[in-house]
Amino acid sequence: MIENKSNKQLATLFKKLQRHQVDPIGLGLYVRAYHCNKWKAINKSWTDIFAKSSIRFTSHVEIKKIGVVK
């Protein structure tokens, strides 16, 4: 149940980032670092490409302890 809720919240967050065409989490830096050849071709239009891209993610929640939180 927690994973589903966090996945929905993350999906909403990513859609909002794409709608406003901002990349505060640094996906552009990742592309530049690990896919340099592709980055050279899309460098100037990164915000447009980010806005149109499909982002997939999954979360995994593991409860280690339960109890009172202060």
mmCIF file of the N, C-alpha and C atoms, coordinates in Angstrom:
data_MODEL
# 
_entry.id   MODEL 
# 
loop_
_atom_site.group_PDB 
_atom_site.id 
_atom_site.type_symbol 
_atom_site.label_atom_id 
_atom_site.label_alt_id 
_atom_site.label_comp_id 
_atom_site.label_asym_id 
_atom_site.label_entity_id 
_atom_site.label_seq_id 
_atom_site.pdbx_PDB_ins_code 
_atom_site.Cartn_x 
_atom_site.Cartn_y 
_atom_site.Cartn_z 
_atom_site.occupancy 
_atom_site.B_iso_or_equiv 
_atom_site.pdbx_formal_charge 
_atom_site.auth_seq_id 
_atom_site.auth_comp_id 
_atom_site.auth_asym_id 
_atom_site.auth_atom_id 
_atom_site.pdbx_PDB_model_num 
ATOM 1   N N  . MET A 1 1  ? 0.826  -1.173 0.000   1.00 0.00 ? 1  MET A N  1 
ATOM 2   C CA . MET A 1 1  ? 0.000  0.000  0.000   1.00 0.00 ? 1  MET A CA 1 
ATOM 3   C C  . MET A 1 1  ? 0.890  1.264  0.000   1.00 0.00 ? 1  MET A C  1 
ATOM 4   N N  . ILE A 1 2  ? 1.971  1.234  0.765   1.00 0.00 ? 2  ILE A N  1 
ATOM 5   C CA . ILE A 1 2  ? 2.882  2.378  0.823   1.00 0.00 ? 2  ILE A CA 1 
ATOM 6   C C  . ILE A 1 2  ? 3.584  2.563  -0.522  1.00 0.00 ? 2  ILE A C  1 
ATOM 7   N N  . GLU A 1 3  ? 3.977  1.468  -1.150  1.00 0.00 ? 3  GLU A N  1 
ATOM 8   C CA . GLU A 1 3  ? 4.638  1.552  -2.450  1.00 0.00 ? 3  GLU A CA 1 
ATOM 9   C C  . GLU A 1 3  ? 3.713  2.165  -3.485  1.00 0.00 ? 3  GLU A C  1 
ATOM 10  N N  . ASN A 1 4  ? 2.460  1.745  -3.502  1.00 0.00 ? 4  ASN A N  1 
ATOM 11  C CA . ASN A 1 4  ? 1.504  2.289  -4.465  1.00 0.00 ? 4  ASN A CA 1 
ATOM 12  C C  . ASN A 1 4  ? 1.314  3.787  -4.268  1.00 0.00 ? 4  ASN A C  1 
ATOM 13  N N  . LYS A 1 5  ? 1.189  4.201  -3.024  1.00 0.00 ? 5  LYS A N  1 
ATOM 14  C CA . LYS A 1 5  ? 1.009  5.618  -2.713  1.00 0.00 ? 5  LYS A CA 1 
ATOM 15  C C  . LYS A 1 5  ? 2.237  6.422  -3.136  1.00 0.00 ? 5  LYS A C  1 
ATOM 16  N N  . SER A 1 6  ? 3.431  5.925  -2.839  1.00 0.00 ? 6  SER A N  1 
ATOM 17  C CA . SER A 1 6  ? 4.644  6.654  -3.213  1.00 0.00 ? 6  SER A CA 1 
ATOM 18  C C  . SER A 1 6  ? 4.832  6.685  -4.726  1.00 0.00 ? 6  SER A C  1 
ATOM 19  N N  . ASN A 1 7  ? 4.478  5.602  -5.419  1.00 0.00 ? 7  ASN A N  1 
ATOM 20  C CA . ASN A 1 7  ? 4.559  5.592  -6.880  1.00 0.00 ? 7  ASN A CA 1 
ATOM 21  C C  . ASN A 1 7  ? 3.636  6.638  -7.487  1.00 0.00 ? 7  ASN A C  1 
ATOM 22  N N  . LYS A 1 8  ? 2.423  6.755  -6.968  1.00 0.00 ? 8  LYS A N  1 
ATOM 23  C CA . LYS A 1 8  ? 1.482  7.757  -7.467  1.00 0.00 ? 8  LYS A CA 1 
ATOM 24  C C  . LYS A 1 8  ? 1.997  9.168  -7.212  1.00 0.00 ? 8  LYS A C  1 
ATOM 25  N N  . GLN A 1 9  ? 2.566  9.405  -6.034  1.00 0.00 ? 9  GLN A N  1 
ATOM 26  C CA . GLN A 1 9  ? 3.095  10.728 -5.728  1.00 0.00 ? 9  GLN A CA 1 
ATOM 27  C C  . GLN A 1 9  ? 4.302  11.065 -6.601  1.00 0.00 ? 9  GLN A C  1 
ATOM 28  N N  . LEU A 1 10 ? 5.169  10.091 -6.841  1.00 0.00 ? 10 LEU A N  1 
ATOM 29  C CA . LEU A 1 10 ? 6.318  10.315 -7.716  1.00 0.00 ? 10 LEU A CA 1 
ATOM 30  C C  . LEU A 1 10 ? 5.878  10.574 -9.153  1.00 0.00 ? 10 LEU A C  1 
ATOM 31  N N  . ALA A 1 11 ? 4.875  9.860  -9.618  1.00 0.00 ? 11 ALA A N  1 
ATOM 32  C CA . ALA A 1 11 ? 4.367  10.071 -10.973 1.00 0.00 ? 11 ALA A CA 1 
ATOM 33  C C  . ALA A 1 11 ? 3.797  11.481 -11.107 1.00 0.00 ? 11 ALA A C  1 
ATOM 34  N N  . THR A 1 12 ? 3.074  11.931 -10.097 1.00 0.00 ? 12 THR A N  1 
ATOM 35  C CA . THR A 1 12 ? 2.533  13.286 -10.108 1.00 0.00 ? 12 THR A CA 1 
ATOM 36  C C  . THR A 1 12 ? 3.655  14.317 -10.117 1.00 0.00 ? 12 THR A C  1 
ATOM 37  N N  . LEU A 1 13 ? 4.688  14.084 -9.314  1.00 0.00 ? 13 LEU A N  1 
ATOM 38  C CA . LEU A 1 13 ? 5.821  15.000 -9.256  1.00 0.00 ? 13 LEU A CA 1 
ATOM 39  C C  . LEU A 1 13 ? 6.527  15.083 -10.606 1.00 0.00 ? 13 LEU A C  1 
ATOM 40  N N  . PHE A 1 14 ? 6.796  13.944 -11.240 1.00 0.00 ? 14 PHE A N  1 
ATOM 41  C CA . PHE A 1 14 ? 7.488  13.945 -12.524 1.00 0.00 ? 14 PHE A CA 1 
ATOM 42  C C  . PHE A 1 14 ? 6.659  14.614 -13.607 1.00 0.00 ? 14 PHE A C  1 
ATOM 43  N N  . LYS A 1 15 ? 5.359  14.402 -13.600 1.00 0.00 ? 15 LYS A N  1 
ATOM 44  C CA . LYS A 1 15 ? 4.505  15.060 -14.591 1.00 0.00 ? 15 LYS A CA 1 
ATOM 45  C C  . LYS A 1 15 ? 4.519  16.570 -14.406 1.00 0.00 ? 15 LYS A C  1 
ATOM 46  N N  . LYS A 1 16 ? 4.546  17.012 -13.160 1.00 0.00 ? 16 LYS A N  1 
ATOM 47  C CA . LYS A 1 16 ? 4.597  18.446 -12.887 1.00 0.00 ? 16 LYS A CA 1 
ATOM 48  C C  . LYS A 1 16 ? 5.934  19.031 -13.354 1.00 0.00 ? 16 LYS A C  1 
ATOM 49  N N  . LEU A 1 17 ? 7.034  18.319 -13.094 1.00 0.00 ? 17 LEU A N  1 
ATOM 50  C CA . LEU A 1 17 ? 8.344  18.785 -13.555 1.00 0.00 ? 17 LEU A CA 1 
ATOM 51  C C  . LEU A 1 17 ? 8.392  18.863 -15.078 1.00 0.00 ? 17 LEU A C  1 
ATOM 52  N N  . GLN A 1 18 ? 7.815  17.876 -15.739 1.00 0.00 ? 18 GLN A N  1 
ATOM 53  C CA . GLN A 1 18 ? 7.813  17.870 -17.190 1.00 0.00 ? 18 GLN A CA 1 
ATOM 54  C C  . GLN A 1 18 ? 6.924  18.980 -17.748 1.00 0.00 ? 18 GLN A C  1 
ATOM 55  N N  . ARG A 1 19 ? 5.807  19.238 -17.102 1.00 0.00 ? 19 ARG A N  1 
ATOM 56  C CA . ARG A 1 19 ? 4.901  20.283 -17.564 1.00 0.00 ? 19 ARG A CA 1 
ATOM 57  C C  . ARG A 1 19 ? 5.574  21.657 -17.483 1.00 0.00 ? 19 ARG A C  1 
ATOM 58  N N  . HIS A 1 20 ? 6.353  21.887 -16.433 1.00 0.00 ? 20 HIS A N  1 
ATOM 59  C CA . HIS A 1 20 ? 7.042  23.167 -16.263 1.00 0.00 ? 20 HIS A CA 1 
ATOM 60  C C  . HIS A 1 20 ? 8.413  23.191 -16.940 1.00 0.00 ? 20 HIS A C  1 
ATOM 61  N N  . GLN A 1 21 ? 8.820  22.089 -17.518 1.00 0.00 ? 21 GLN A N  1 
ATOM 62  C CA . GLN A 1 21 ? 10.081 21.935 -18.239 1.00 0.00 ? 21 GLN A CA 1 
ATOM 63  C C  . GLN A 1 21 ? 11.286 22.332 -17.383 1.00 0.00 ? 21 GLN A C  1 
ATOM 64  N N  . VAL A 1 22 ? 11.356 21.772 -16.198 1.00 0.00 ? 22 VAL A N  1 
ATOM 65  C CA . VAL A 1 22 ? 12.500 21.982 -15.311 1.00 0.00 ? 22 VAL A CA 1 
ATOM 66  C C  . VAL A 1 22 ? 13.080 20.624 -14.928 1.00 0.00 ? 22 VAL A C  1 
ATOM 67  N N  . ASP A 1 23 ? 14.355 20.619 -14.617 1.00 0.00 ? 23 ASP A N  1 
ATOM 68  C CA . ASP A 1 23 ? 15.048 19.384 -14.263 1.00 0.00 ? 23 ASP A CA 1 
ATOM 69  C C  . ASP A 1 23 ? 15.866 19.599 -12.984 1.00 0.00 ? 23 ASP A C  1 
ATOM 70  N N  . PRO A 1 24 ? 15.203 19.769 -11.832 1.00 0.00 ? 24 PRO A N  1 
ATOM 71  C CA . PRO A 1 24 ? 15.949 20.019 -10.604 1.00 0.00 ? 24 PRO A CA 1 
ATOM 72  C C  . PRO A 1 24 ? 16.613 18.776 -10.022 1.00 0.00 ? 24 PRO A C  1 
ATOM 73  N N  . ILE A 1 25 ? 16.256 17.600 -10.515 1.00 0.00 ? 25 ILE A N  1 
ATOM 74  C CA . ILE A 1 25 ? 16.819 16.371 -9.953  1.00 0.00 ? 25 ILE A CA 1 
ATOM 75  C C  . ILE A 1 25 ? 18.057 15.894 -10.717 1.00 0.00 ? 25 ILE A C  1 
ATOM 76  N N  . GLY A 1 26 ? 18.408 16.575 -11.808 1.00 0.00 ? 26 GLY A N  1 
ATOM 77  C CA . GLY A 1 26 ? 19.659 16.306 -12.496 1.00 0.00 ? 26 GLY A CA 1 
ATOM 78  C C  . GLY A 1 26 ? 19.638 15.151 -13.476 1.00 0.00 ? 26 GLY A C  1 
ATOM 79  N N  . LEU A 1 27 ? 18.535 14.872 -14.116 1.00 0.00 ? 27 LEU A N  1 
ATOM 80  C CA . LEU A 1 27 ? 18.531 13.820 -15.131 1.00 0.00 ? 27 LEU A CA 1 
ATOM 81  C C  . LEU A 1 27 ? 19.397 14.211 -16.324 1.00 0.00 ? 27 LEU A C  1 
ATOM 82  N N  . GLY A 1 28 ? 19.465 15.496 -16.625 1.00 0.00 ? 28 GLY A N  1 
ATOM 83  C CA . GLY A 1 28 ? 20.331 15.972 -17.700 1.00 0.00 ? 28 GLY A CA 1 
ATOM 84  C C  . GLY A 1 28 ? 21.801 15.710 -17.401 1.00 0.00 ? 28 GLY A C  1 
ATOM 85  N N  . LEU A 1 29 ? 22.177 15.854 -16.142 1.00 0.00 ? 29 LEU A N  1 
ATOM 86  C CA . LEU A 1 29 ? 23.558 15.557 -15.749 1.00 0.00 ? 29 LEU A CA 1 
ATOM 87  C C  . LEU A 1 29 ? 23.869 14.074 -15.914 1.00 0.00 ? 29 LEU A C  1 
ATOM 88  N N  . TYR A 1 30 ? 22.895 13.220 -15.612 1.00 0.00 ? 30 TYR A N  1 
ATOM 89  C CA . TYR A 1 30 ? 23.073 11.783 -15.784 1.00 0.00 ? 30 TYR A CA 1 
ATOM 90  C C  . TYR A 1 30 ? 23.276 11.452 -17.262 1.00 0.00 ? 30 TYR A C  1 
ATOM 91  N N  . VAL A 1 31 ? 22.434 12.020 -18.108 1.00 0.00 ? 31 VAL A N  1 
ATOM 92  C CA . VAL A 1 31 ? 22.552 11.757 -19.542 1.00 0.00 ? 31 VAL A CA 1 
ATOM 93  C C  . VAL A 1 31 ? 23.899 12.254 -20.053 1.00 0.00 ? 31 VAL A C  1 
ATOM 94  N N  . ARG A 1 32 ? 24.318 13.425 -19.600 1.00 0.00 ? 32 ARG A N  1 
ATOM 95  C CA . ARG A 1 32 ? 25.600 13.983 -20.040 1.00 0.00 ? 32 ARG A CA 1 
ATOM 96  C C  . ARG A 1 32 ? 26.771 13.114 -19.588 1.00 0.00 ? 32 ARG A C  1 
ATOM 97  N N  . ALA A 1 33 ? 26.675 12.555 -18.397 1.00 0.00 ? 33 ALA A N  1 
ATOM 98  C CA . ALA A 1 33 ? 27.778 11.770 -17.853 1.00 0.00 ? 33 ALA A CA 1 
ATOM 99  C C  . ALA A 1 33 ? 27.872 10.370 -18.472 1.00 0.00 ? 33 ALA A C  1 
ATOM 100 N N  . TYR A 1 34 ? 26.746 9.726  -18.694 1.00 0.00 ? 34 TYR A N  1 
ATOM 101 C CA . TYR A 1 34 ? 26.771 8.322  -19.110 1.00 0.00 ? 34 TYR A CA 1 
ATOM 102 C C  . TYR A 1 34 ? 26.425 8.091  -20.578 1.00 0.00 ? 34 TYR A C  1 
ATOM 103 N N  . HIS A 1 35 ? 25.898 9.090  -21.243 1.00 0.00 ? 35 HIS A N  1 
ATOM 104 C CA . HIS A 1 35 ? 25.541 8.949  -22.653 1.00 0.00 ? 35 HIS A CA 1 
ATOM 105 C C  . HIS A 1 35 ? 26.014 10.190 -23.408 1.00 0.00 ? 35 HIS A C  1 
ATOM 106 N N  . CYS A 1 36 ? 27.292 10.403 -23.393 1.00 0.00 ? 36 CYS A N  1 
ATOM 107 C CA . CYS A 1 36 ? 27.895 11.631 -23.915 1.00 0.00 ? 36 CYS A CA 1 
ATOM 108 C C  . CYS A 1 36 ? 27.572 11.861 -25.398 1.00 0.00 ? 36 CYS A C  1 
ATOM 109 N N  . ASN A 1 37 ? 27.635 10.829 -26.214 1.00 0.00 ? 37 ASN A N  1 
ATOM 110 C CA . ASN A 1 37 ? 27.370 10.989 -27.643 1.00 0.00 ? 37 ASN A CA 1 
ATOM 111 C C  . ASN A 1 37 ? 25.939 11.444 -27.900 1.00 0.00 ? 37 ASN A C  1 
ATOM 112 N N  . LYS A 1 38 ? 25.001 10.882 -27.184 1.00 0.00 ? 38 LYS A N  1 
ATOM 113 C CA . LYS A 1 38 ? 23.604 11.293 -27.346 1.00 0.00 ? 38 LYS A CA 1 
ATOM 114 C C  . LYS A 1 38 ? 23.391 12.702 -26.800 1.00 0.00 ? 38 LYS A C  1 
ATOM 115 N N  . TRP A 1 39 ? 24.114 13.045 -25.716 1.00 0.00 ? 39 TRP A N  1 
ATOM 116 C CA . TRP A 1 39 ? 23.957 14.369 -25.104 1.00 0.00 ? 39 TRP A CA 1 
ATOM 117 C C  . TRP A 1 39 ? 24.377 15.481 -26.070 1.00 0.00 ? 39 TRP A C  1 
ATOM 118 N N  . LYS A 1 40 ? 25.416 15.243 -26.853 1.00 0.00 ? 40 LYS A N  1 
ATOM 119 C CA . LYS A 1 40 ? 25.885 16.260 -27.791 1.00 0.00 ? 40 LYS A CA 1 
ATOM 120 C C  . LYS A 1 40 ? 24.807 16.614 -28.810 1.00 0.00 ? 40 LYS A C  1 
ATOM 121 N N  . ALA A 1 41 ? 23.991 15.628 -29.168 1.00 0.00 ? 41 ALA A N  1 
ATOM 122 C CA . ALA A 1 41 ? 22.942 15.866 -30.160 1.00 0.00 ? 41 ALA A CA 1 
ATOM 123 C C  . ALA A 1 41 ? 21.734 16.589 -29.563 1.00 0.00 ? 41 ALA A C  1 
ATOM 124 N N  . ILE A 1 42 ? 21.466 16.394 -28.273 1.00 0.00 ? 42 ILE A N  1 
ATOM 125 C CA . ILE A 1 42 ? 20.243 16.949 -27.676 1.00 0.00 ? 42 ILE A CA 1 
ATOM 126 C C  . ILE A 1 42 ? 20.519 18.045 -26.655 1.00 0.00 ? 42 ILE A C  1 
ATOM 127 N N  . ASN A 1 43 ? 21.717 18.506 -26.539 1.00 0.00 ? 43 ASN A N  1 
ATOM 128 C CA . ASN A 1 43 ? 22.113 19.451 -25.506 1.00 0.00 ? 43 ASN A CA 1 
ATOM 129 C C  . ASN A 1 43 ? 21.243 20.704 -25.478 1.00 0.00 ? 43 ASN A C  1 
ATOM 130 N N  . LYS A 1 44 ? 21.018 21.332 -26.610 1.00 0.00 ? 44 LYS A N  1 
ATOM 131 C CA . LYS A 1 44 ? 20.305 22.599 -26.649 1.00 0.00 ? 44 LYS A CA 1 
ATOM 132 C C  . LYS A 1 44 ? 18.804 22.452 -26.392 1.00 0.00 ? 44 LYS A C  1 
ATOM 133 N N  . SER A 1 45 ? 18.242 21.314 -26.694 1.00 0.00 ? 45 SER A N  1 
ATOM 134 C CA . SER A 1 45 ? 16.796 21.145 -26.534 1.00 0.00 ? 45 SER A CA 1 
ATOM 135 C C  . SER A 1 45 ? 16.447 20.167 -25.412 1.00 0.00 ? 45 SER A C  1 
ATOM 136 N N  . TRP A 1 46 ? 17.267 20.120 -24.368 1.00 0.00 ? 46 TRP A N  1 
ATOM 137 C CA . TRP A 1 46 ? 17.058 19.154 -23.296 1.00 0.00 ? 46 TRP A CA 1 
ATOM 138 C C  . TRP A 1 46 ? 15.715 19.342 -22.596 1.00 0.00 ? 46 TRP A C  1 
ATOM 139 N N  . THR A 1 47 ? 15.303 20.572 -22.349 1.00 0.00 ? 47 THR A N  1 
ATOM 140 C CA . THR A 1 47 ? 14.044 20.789 -21.628 1.00 0.00 ? 47 THR A CA 1 
ATOM 141 C C  . THR A 1 47 ? 12.853 20.285 -22.429 1.00 0.00 ? 47 THR A C  1 
ATOM 142 N N  . ASP A 1 48 ? 12.876 20.471 -23.748 1.00 0.00 ? 48 ASP A N  1 
ATOM 143 C CA . ASP A 1 48 ? 11.788 19.951 -24.591 1.00 0.00 ? 48 ASP A CA 1 
ATOM 144 C C  . ASP A 1 48 ? 11.781 18.429 -24.601 1.00 0.00 ? 48 ASP A C  1 
ATOM 145 N N  . ILE A 1 49 ? 12.948 17.837 -24.696 1.00 0.00 ? 49 ILE A N  1 
ATOM 146 C CA . ILE A 1 49 ? 13.043 16.373 -24.717 1.00 0.00 ? 49 ILE A CA 1 
ATOM 147 C C  . ILE A 1 49 ? 12.614 15.798 -23.365 1.00 0.00 ? 49 ILE A C  1 
ATOM 148 N N  . PHE A 1 50 ? 13.039 16.453 -22.284 1.00 0.00 ? 50 PHE A N  1 
ATOM 149 C CA . PHE A 1 50 ? 12.633 16.012 -20.949 1.00 0.00 ? 50 PHE A CA 1 
ATOM 150 C C  . PHE A 1 50 ? 11.122 16.089 -20.789 1.00 0.00 ? 50 PHE A C  1 
ATOM 151 N N  . ALA A 1 51 ? 10.506 17.144 -21.301 1.00 0.00 ? 51 ALA A N  1 
ATOM 152 C CA . ALA A 1 51 ? 9.061  17.313 -21.182 1.00 0.00 ? 51 ALA A CA 1 
ATOM 153 C C  . ALA A 1 51 ? 8.296  16.240 -21.953 1.00 0.00 ? 51 ALA A C  1 
ATOM 154 N N  . LYS A 1 52 ? 8.857  15.772 -23.060 1.00 0.00 ? 52 LYS A N  1 
ATOM 155 C CA . LYS A 1 52 ? 8.175  14.784 -23.894 1.00 0.00 ? 52 LYS A CA 1 
ATOM 156 C C  . LYS A 1 52 ? 8.557  13.344 -23.566 1.00 0.00 ? 52 LYS A C  1 
ATOM 157 N N  . SER A 1 53 ? 9.524  13.156 -22.692 1.00 0.00 ? 53 SER A N  1 
ATOM 158 C CA . SER A 1 53 ? 10.035 11.806 -22.427 1.00 0.00 ? 53 SER A CA 1 
ATOM 159 C C  . SER A 1 53 ? 9.098  11.001 -21.531 1.00 0.00 ? 53 SER A C  1 
ATOM 160 N N  . SER A 1 54 ? 9.290  9.708  -21.582 1.00 0.00 ? 54 SER A N  1 
ATOM 161 C CA . SER A 1 54 ? 8.547  8.774  -20.738 1.00 0.00 ? 54 SER A CA 1 
ATOM 162 C C  . SER A 1 54 ? 9.498  8.281  -19.653 1.00 0.00 ? 54 SER A C  1 
ATOM 163 N N  . ILE A 1 55 ? 9.125  8.532  -18.408 1.00 0.00 ? 55 ILE A N  1 
ATOM 164 C CA . ILE A 1 55 ? 9.979  8.164  -17.287 1.00 0.00 ? 55 ILE A CA 1 
ATOM 165 C C  . ILE A 1 55 ? 9.304  7.032  -16.525 1.00 0.00 ? 55 ILE A C  1 
ATOM 166 N N  . ARG A 1 56 ? 10.038 5.930  -16.369 1.00 0.00 ? 56 ARG A N  1 
ATOM 167 C CA . ARG A 1 56 ? 9.525  4.785  -15.619 1.00 0.00 ? 56 ARG A CA 1 
ATOM 168 C C  . ARG A 1 56 ? 10.334 4.610  -14.352 1.00 0.00 ? 56 ARG A C  1 
ATOM 169 N N  . PHE A 1 57 ? 9.688  4.279  -13.275 1.00 0.00 ? 57 PHE A N  1 
ATOM 170 C CA . PHE A 1 57 ? 10.369 4.062  -12.011 1.00 0.00 ? 57 PHE A CA 1 
ATOM 171 C C  . PHE A 1 57 ? 9.537  3.115  -11.165 1.00 0.00 ? 57 PHE A C  1 
ATOM 172 N N  . THR A 1 58 ? 10.197 2.487  -10.232 1.00 0.00 ? 58 THR A N  1 
ATOM 173 C CA . THR A 1 58 ? 9.514  1.656  -9.245  1.00 0.00 ? 58 THR A CA 1 
ATOM 174 C C  . THR A 1 58 ? 10.145 1.946  -7.889  1.00 0.00 ? 58 THR A C  1 
ATOM 175 N N  . SER A 1 59 ? 9.343  1.821  -6.887  1.00 0.00 ? 59 SER A N  1 
ATOM 176 C CA . SER A 1 59 ? 9.869  2.015  -5.540  1.00 0.00 ? 59 SER A CA 1 
ATOM 177 C C  . SER A 1 59 ? 9.719  0.713  -4.758  1.00 0.00 ? 59 SER A C  1 
ATOM 178 N N  . HIS A 1 60 ? 10.586 0.535  -3.811  1.00 0.00 ? 60 HIS A N  1 
ATOM 179 C CA . HIS A 1 60 ? 10.534 -0.635 -2.954  1.00 0.00 ? 60 HIS A CA 1 
ATOM 180 C C  . HIS A 1 60 ? 10.592 -0.150 -1.512  1.00 0.00 ? 60 HIS A C  1 
ATOM 181 N N  . VAL A 1 61 ? 9.560  -0.473 -0.749  1.00 0.00 ? 61 VAL A N  1 
ATOM 182 C CA . VAL A 1 61 ? 9.482  -0.040 0.640   1.00 0.00 ? 61 VAL A CA 1 
ATOM 183 C C  . VAL A 1 61 ? 9.684  -1.248 1.533   1.00 0.00 ? 61 VAL A C  1 
ATOM 184 N N  . GLU A 1 62 ? 10.575 -1.094 2.479   1.00 0.00 ? 62 GLU A N  1 
ATOM 185 C CA . GLU A 1 62 ? 10.837 -2.158 3.439   1.00 0.00 ? 62 GLU A CA 1 
ATOM 186 C C  . GLU A 1 62 ? 10.737 -1.558 4.839   1.00 0.00 ? 62 GLU A C  1 
ATOM 187 N N  . ILE A 1 63 ? 9.817  -2.053 5.631   1.00 0.00 ? 63 ILE A N  1 
ATOM 188 C CA . ILE A 1 63 ? 9.643  -1.555 6.995   1.00 0.00 ? 63 ILE A CA 1 
ATOM 189 C C  . ILE A 1 63 ? 10.577 -2.341 7.892   1.00 0.00 ? 63 ILE A C  1 
ATOM 190 N N  . LYS A 1 64 ? 11.529 -1.643 8.487   1.00 0.00 ? 64 LYS A N  1 
ATOM 191 C CA . LYS A 1 64 ? 12.525 -2.312 9.333   1.00 0.00 ? 64 LYS A CA 1 
ATOM 192 C C  . LYS A 1 64 ? 12.105 -2.339 10.789  1.00 0.00 ? 64 LYS A C  1 
ATOM 193 N N  . LYS A 1 65 ? 11.485 -1.270 11.244  1.00 0.00 ? 65 LYS A N  1 
ATOM 194 C CA . LYS A 1 65 ? 11.056 -1.218 12.636  1.00 0.00 ? 65 LYS A CA 1 
ATOM 195 C C  . LYS A 1 65 ? 9.694  -0.525 12.707  1.00 0.00 ? 65 LYS A C  1 
ATOM 196 N N  . ILE A 1 66 ? 8.934  -0.855 13.706  1.00 0.00 ? 66 ILE A N  1 
ATOM 197 C CA . ILE A 1 66 ? 7.697  -0.165 13.946  1.00 0.00 ? 66 ILE A CA 1 
ATOM 198 C C  . ILE A 1 66 ? 7.708  0.332  15.381  1.00 0.00 ? 66 ILE A C  1 
ATOM 199 N N  . GLY A 1 67 ? 7.011  1.381  15.627  1.00 0.00 ? 67 GLY A N  1 
ATOM 200 C CA . GLY A 1 67 ? 6.965  1.924  16.972  1.00 0.00 ? 67 GLY A CA 1 
ATOM 201 C C  . GLY A 1 67 ? 6.633  3.400  16.970  1.00 0.00 ? 67 GLY A C  1 
ATOM 202 N N  . VAL A 1 68 ? 6.826  4.031  18.072  1.00 0.00 ? 68 VAL A N  1 
ATOM 203 C CA . VAL A 1 68 ? 6.499  5.427  18.241  1.00 0.00 ? 68 VAL A CA 1 
ATOM 204 C C  . VAL A 1 68 ? 7.602  6.285  17.622  1.00 0.00 ? 68 VAL A C  1 
ATOM 205 N N  . VAL A 1 69 ? 7.194  7.304  16.877  1.00 0.00 ? 69 VAL A N  1 
ATOM 206 C CA . VAL A 1 69 ? 8.135  8.232  16.271  1.00 0.00 ? 69 VAL A CA 1 
ATOM 207 C C  . VAL A 1 69 ? 8.045  9.548  17.018  1.00 0.00 ? 69 VAL A C  1 
ATOM 208 N N  . LYS A 1 70 ? 9.187  10.069 17.456  1.00 0.00 ? 70 LYS A N  1 
ATOM 209 C CA . LYS A 1 70 ? 9.182  11.340 18.172  1.00 0.00 ? 70 LYS A CA 1 
ATOM 210 C C  . LYS A 1 70 ? 9.447  12.483 17.241  1.00 0.00 ? 70 LYS A C  1 
# 
